[in-house]
Amino acid sequence: MHDAGWSAFIRMLAYKAERYGRTLVKVGRFEPTSRTCSACGAVDGPKPLNVREWTCSACGSVHDRGHNAAINLKTAAGWAVPACGARQDRE
């Protein structure tokens, strides 16, 4: 990654997505995906990286930071079907 750089990687990814009829969705670098509650949408304050689990002050949901961010990215991308085309029956 360091040799090619992120912009080159994104260009290649966009090319591949277009080539195979897929849509590349980019989420902003500073989007607070790990601190936005995936249950209610409330944005909690900044947390140090060593905080791996947190409780939403608005609805009380307990979140694993990485799993919560993945749910928020999935929602932001509007995924109805994963890239491989498999059914999406499970979380």
C-alpha positions in Angstrom: 0.0 0.0 0.0 2.8 2.5 0.8 4.3 2.1 -2.7 1.1 2.8 -4.6 -0.6 5.1 -2.2 -4.3 5.3 -1.3 -5.4 7.3 -4.3 -3.9 4.8 -6.7 -5.5 2.0 -4.8 -8.9 3.7 -4.9 -8.6 4.3 -8.7 -7.8 0.6 -9.2 -10.7 -0.4 -7.0 -13.1 2.0 -8.9 -11.9 0.6 -12.2 -12.5 -3.0 -11.0 -15.9 -2.1 -9.6 -17.0 -0.5 -12.9 -15.5 -3.4 -14.9 -17.6 -5.9 -13.0 -20.8 -3.8 -12.7 -20.4 -3.0 -9.1 -20.8 0.3 -7.3 -17.9 1.7 -5.2 -19.2 3.7 -2.3 -16.7 5.9 -0.5 -17.4 7.0 3.1 -15.6 10.1 4.3 -12.4 9.7 6.2 -13.7 11.7 9.2 -17.1 10.1 9.3 -17.6 9.1 13.0 -18.6 5.5 12.3 -17.2 4.0 15.4 -18.9 6.5 17.7 -22.3 6.7 16.0 -24.8 4.4 17.7 -25.9 1.9 15.1 -29.2 1.4 17.0 -30.4 5.0 17.4 -28.0 7.1 15.3 -26.8 9.3 18.2 -23.2 10.5 17.9 -21.2 10.0 21.1 -18.1 12.0 21.9 -14.6 11.2 20.9 -12.9 8.2 22.6 -9.3 7.1 22.9 -8.5 4.1 20.7 -8.1 1.8 23.7 -11.8 2.1 24.4 -13.1 -1.0 22.6 -16.6 -1.1 24.0 -19.0 1.8 24.9 -22.6 2.4 25.9 -24.8 4.8 24.0 -25.8 7.7 26.3 -29.1 8.2 24.3 -30.5 4.6 24.1 -28.3 2.5 26.4 -27.1 0.1 23.7 -23.7 -1.5 24.3 -21.4 -1.5 21.3 -18.1 -3.1 20.4 -16.3 -0.3 18.6 -15.3 -2.2 15.5 -18.5 -4.1 15.1 -20.5 -0.9 15.5 -18.4 0.9 12.9 -18.9 -2.1 10.5 -22.7 -1.8 10.8 -22.6 1.9 10.3 -20.4 1.5 7.2 -22.7 -1.1 5.8 -25.7 1.2 6.4 -23.8 4.2 4.8 -23.0 2.2 1.8 -26.6 1.1 1.4 -25.7 -2.5 0.9 -28.6 -4.7 -0.1 -26.4 -7.5 -1.4 -22.8 -8.1 -0.6 -20.2 -7.8 -3.4 -20.1 -11.5 -4.0 -23.9 -11.6 -4.7 -24.6 -14.0 -1.8 -27.8 -13.7 0.2 -27.5 -11.6 3.3 -29.4 -13.6 5.9 -27.2 -13.0 8.9 -25.4 -10.1 10.6 
